[in-house]
Amino acid sequence: MSKMHLICDLSLIHTNAKWRYPGSWTNYAMYGDPALYLDIARILERGKFDGAFFADVAGTPMVNGSMTDTVELGVAWPRHDPIPMVAAMSTVTERLGFVTTASMTYNHPFHMARMMASLDHVTRGRVAFNAVVSGFPQEAQNYGYDTTPDHEWRYNRAEEFQLVLRKLFDSVEPDAMIWDRATGRVADAAKVHRIDHVGEHFKVMGPLPTAPCPQGRPMQVMAGQSGAGMRLAARYADLQFAQGPTLELKAKHRKRLDEACAAEGRDPREVGILWAGQFDVVSGPAEADENRRKYLEQHTPRLLHVFLSQWWGLDGYPLDPDAYVHQTIEEIRAAGVAPNWGYLDIAMSITTATTTIQEYAQQWLESLAELVGTPEQLADDMEESFHAGGGIGGFMIAPRSGVPAGIARFVDEVVPVLQHRGLFRTEYEGRTMRENLLSDRPGA
């Protein structure tokens, strides 16, 4: 039986009011200092987690034409580049993997291949690249564009970006390095190749000026709710992360990914899905209610409005909290702005014609915490969701209550239940992230 994989989402534990949840960040310096993240890395490795995940957006999103709310309320802001933190966390762990994010829309594939190959060496083969297609206008403006380039252009660039990455990672053969002290030979030049790529978006001579990656190439993780995103993930991803608020939606998403993989001539079992959500381990209903109350207490209507606007990708688009969800989404589609279409589709599917934006924001905030309950209840829910999603992949979950205490509680109370049921490893299968994540895949 395939075992589920677990990655802890640390992207926003310092924002969106999580930093002020009672008991969070106690006795730690605030965001920027690595101490909390080093302790979390140790906790996750003790729990045999596959990895820690860091999303990234290189901009400060606007709401209704202003950055004020984003900055004052700390809604997904500030966000440092995650790569230095990954490097630091790797020094206190031996098996835990790391997923770090960069944009294919604004970065160059040579730079990212060199960076990720270098990070793969620093972590001793424990890194994955979450390659994203960016959609925030303000992020575009940081890279010299007036607004977000159109959808087709961005996905065409992403296709070529991925192609160049593959060529670069293959440009130095696995056994190219010699390091012969007697002769002074460093490498076999016959095993190091130029790629001479010339395409619509990139011109790259190569080779990649790094030693071969410990993993061969870093793991590849992608999102992908839209049709174009699904095709890209089916072609290049080792893992896809997605939202599936219901079992039905999880099964539907898995079916779409299977069809996309088949269309690419790829075995669908080669691509696992990590279901994204939040967790809260409790002793029973009373603690669940109390934690929910404390959680919601931190999220004012203003903060929720800003967060939802960002989540939908409506950077600068006016979002009326009293307007109806269905009507607003139809207006967004008609306006031709470039939001996260998959999340809008989910919103349409779980609301009615009279649900307001503010009502949905509250409902959506609560639905992010899909896994709330006792250790046995969480294990039940995870087992059911895992099988509904095809039994390939697992979960990318963020703590809802208390950082780092909530993570430690999951490790100490939920992981043993999953292990007892045979759903989760008791020891790491290997030393690299690829060995641990793909040990149960075809051809492993």
Long-range contacts (C-beta under 8 A, 24 or more apart in sequence): 1-391, 1-422, 2-391, 2-392, 2-440, 3-422, 3-423, 3-424, 3-425, 3-440, 4-382, 4-386, 4-393, 4-394, 4-395, 4-418, 4-423, 4-424, 5-50, 5-272, 5-274, 5-393, 5-394, 5-395, 5-436, 5-437, 6-47, 6-48, 6-49, 6-50, 6-394, 6-395, 6-397, 6-415, 6-424, 7-49, 7-50, 7-51, 7-52, 7-53, 7-97, 7-99, 7-274, 7-394, 7-395, 7-396, 7-397, 8-40, 8-44, 8-49, 8-51, 8-52, 8-53, 8-396, 8-397, 8-398, 8-399, 8-407, 9-53, 9-55, 9-276, 9-396, 9-397, 9-398, 10-37, 10-40, 10-52, 10-53, 10-54, 10-398, 11-53, 11-54, 11-55, 11-56, 11-398, 12-55, 12-76, 12-398, 13-398, 13-399, 13-403, 14-74, 15-74, 15-75, 15-76, 15-77, 15-78, 15-79, 16-74, 16-75, 16-76, 16-299, 16-303, 16-307, 17-73, 17-74, 17-298, 17-299, 17-303, 18-298, 18-399, 18-403, 19-74, 19-403, 20-298, 21-294, 21-295, 21-298, 21-401, 21-402, 21-403, 22-294, 22-402, 23-401, 23-402, 23-405, 24-402, 24-403, 24-405, 25-403, 31-78, 31-80, 32-80, 34-85, 34-88, 34-89, 36-403, 36-404, 37-85, 37-88, 37-89, 38-88, 38-89, 38-92, 39-404, 40-89, 40-403, 40-404, 40-407, 41-89, 41-90, 41-92, 41-93, 41-96, 42-92, 42-93, 43-404, 43-407, 43-408, 43-411, 44-93, 44-96, 44-407, 44-411, 45-93, 45-94, 45-95, 45-96, 46-411, 47-410, 47-411, 47-412, 47-415, 48-95, 48-415, 48-424, 48-425, 48-426, 48-427, 48-428, 49-96, 49-411, 50-96, 50-97, 50-394, 50-433, 50-436, 50-437, 51-96, 51-97, 51-98, 51-99, 51-126, 51-128, 51-433, 51-437, 52-86, 52-89, 52-96, 52-97, 52-98, 52-99, 53-98, 53-99, 53-130, 53-241, 53-396, 54-82, 54-85, 54-86, 54-98, 54-99, 54-100, 54-101, 55-101, 55-130, 56-81, 56-82, 56-100, 56-101, 56-102, 56-103, 56-132, 57-134, 57-136, 57-139, 58-103, 58-106, 58-134, 58-139, 58-142, 58-143, 59-136, 59-138, 59-139, 59-140, 59-141, 59-142, 59-315, 60-138, 61-136, 61-138, 61-139, 61-309, 61-310, 61-315, 61-316, 62-137, 62-138, 62-315, 62-316, 63-305, 63-306, 63-309, 63-310, 63-314, 63-316, 63-319, 64-316, 64-318, 64-319, 65-316, 65-318, 67-138, 69-302, 69-303, 69-305, 69-306, 70-306, 70-310, 73-300, 73-302, 73-303, 73-306, 75-303, 75-306, 75-307, 75-310, 76-307, 76-310, 83-115, 83-119, 86-119, 86-123, 86-127, 87-119, 87-122, 87-123, 90-122, 90-123, 90-124, 90-126, 93-126, 94-124, 94-431, 95-126, 95-428, 95-431, 95-436, 96-126, 97-123, 97-126, 97-127, 97-128, 97-219, 97-432, 97-433, 97-436, 97-437, 98-123, 98-126, 98-127, 98-128, 98-433, 99-127, 99-128, 99-129, 99-130, 99-219, 99-221, 100-127, 100-128, 100-129, 100-130, 101-130, 101-131, 101-132, 102-129, 102-130, 102-131, 102-132, 103-132, 103-133, 103-134, 103-139, 104-131, 104-132, 104-133, 104-134, 104-154, 104-157, 104-158, 104-161, 104-162, 105-132, 105-133, 105-134, 105-140, 105-149, 105-154, 105-157, 105-158, 106-134, 106-139, 106-140, 106-143, 108-202, 109-160, 109-161, 109-162, 109-164, 109-165, 109-168, 109-202, 109-204, 110-164, 110-168, 110-202, 110-204, 110-206, 110-208, 112-161, 112-165, 113-164, 113-165, 113-168, 113-169, 113-208, 114-168, 114-208, 114-209, 114-210, 116-218, 117-169, 117-208, 117-210, 117-213, 117-218, 118-210, 119-218, 120-213, 120-214, 120-215, 120-218, 121-210, 121-211, 121-213, 121-214, 124-214, 124-431, 124-432, 125-213, 125-214, 125-215, 125-431, 125-432, 125-433, 125-434, 126-431, 126-432, 126-433, 127-215, 127-218, 127-219, 127-433, 128-218, 128-219, 128-220, 128-221, 128-238, 128-239, 128-433, 128-437, 129-218, 129-219, 129-220, 129-221, 130-221, 130-222, 130-223, 131-158, 131-161, 131-162, 131-220, 131-221, 131-222, 131-236, 132-222, 132-223, 133-158, 133-228, 133-229, 133-232, 135-313, 135-338, 135-339, 135-340, 136-313, 136-315, 137-315, 137-316, 137-338, 138-315, 138-316, 139-315, 148-338, 150-338, 151-228, 151-338, 155-228, 155-229, 155-232, 156-200, 156-201, 157-201, 158-232, 159-232, 159-235, 160-199, 160-200, 160-201, 160-202, 161-201, 161-202, 162-232, 162-235, 162-236, 163-197, 163-199, 164-195, 164-197, 164-199, 164-202, 164-204, 165-217, 166-217, 166-236, 167-195, 167-197, 167-204, 167-206, 168-195, 168-204, 168-206, 168-207, 168-208, 169-208, 169-213, 169-216, 169-217, 169-218, 170-217, 171-195, 171-206, 171-207, 171-208, 172-207, 172-208, 172-210, 172-211, 172-212, 173-212, 174-212, 174-216, 175-212, 176-211, 176-212, 177-211, 177-212, 214-432, 215-432, 215-433, 215-434, 216-434, 219-433, 219-434, 219-437, 221-274, 224-257, 224-342, 225-340, 225-341, 225-342, 225-343, 225-345, 225-346, 226-341, 226-342, 229-342, 230-256, 230-257, 230-260, 231-260, 231-263, 231-264, 233-257, 233-260, 233-271, 234-260, 234-261, 234-263, 234-264, 234-266, 234-271, 235-264, 235-266, 237-271, 238-270, 238-271, 238-272, 238-434, 238-437, 238-438, 239-271, 239-272, 239-273, 239-274, 239-393, 239-437, 240-271, 240-272, 240-273, 240-274, 240-393, 241-273, 241-274, 241-275, 241-276, 241-396, 242-273, 242-274, 242-275, 242-276, 242-342, 243-275, 243-276, 243-277, 243-342, 243-343, 243-346, 244-275, 244-385, 244-388, 244-389, 245-346, 245-350, 245-367, 245-370, 246-350, 247-384, 247-385, 247-388, 249-346, 249-349, 250-275, 250-385, 250-388, 250-389, 251-388, 251-389, 251-390, 253-389, 254-388, 254-389, 254-390, 258-390, 267-442, 268-390, 268-392, 269-392, 269-441, 269-442, 270-441, 270-442, 270-443, 271-392, 272-392, 272-393, 272-394, 272-437, 272-441, 273-389, 273-390, 273-392, 273-393, 274-393, 274-394, 274-395, 274-396, 275-370, 275-385, 275-389, 275-393, 275-394, 275-395, 275-396, 276-395, 276-396, 276-397, 276-398, 277-368, 277-369, 277-370, 277-371, 277-395, 277-397, 277-398, 278-368, 278-369, 278-370, 278-371, 278-397, 278-398, 278-399, 278-400, 279-369, 279-370, 279-371, 279-372, 279-378, 279-397, 279-398, 279-399, 279-400, 279-406, 279-410, 279-414, 280-369, 280-371, 280-372, 280-399, 280-400, 280-401, 280-406, 281-373, 281-374, 281-375, 281-378, 281-406, 281-409, 281-410, 281-413, 281-414, 282-372, 282-373, 282-374, 283-374, 284-374, 288-372, 288-373, 291-372, 291-400, 291-401, 292-366, 292-372, 294-401, 295-369, 295-400, 295-401, 296-362, 296-365, 296-366, 299-365, 301-358, 301-361, 304-358, 304-361, 304-362, 304-365, 305-357, 305-358, 305-361, 307-361, 307-365, 308-357, 308-360, 308-361, 308-364, 311-340, 311-343, 311-364, 312-339, 312-340, 312-343, 312-344, 312-347, 313-337, 313-338, 313-339, 313-340, 313-343, 314-339, 319-357, 320-357, 321-356, 321-357, 321-358, 321-361, 322-356, 322-357, 322-358, 323-356, 323-357, 324-353, 324-354, 324-355, 324-356, 324-357, 325-351, 325-355, 325-356, 325-357, 325-360, 326-351, 326-352, 326-353, 326-355, 327-353, 328-357, 368-400, 369-400, 371-395, 371-397, 372-400, 375-413, 375-414, 375-416, 375-417, 376-417, 378-410, 378-414, 378-417, 379-414, 379-417, 379-418, 379-421, 379-423, 382-418, 382-423, 383-421, 383-423, 386-423, 392-441
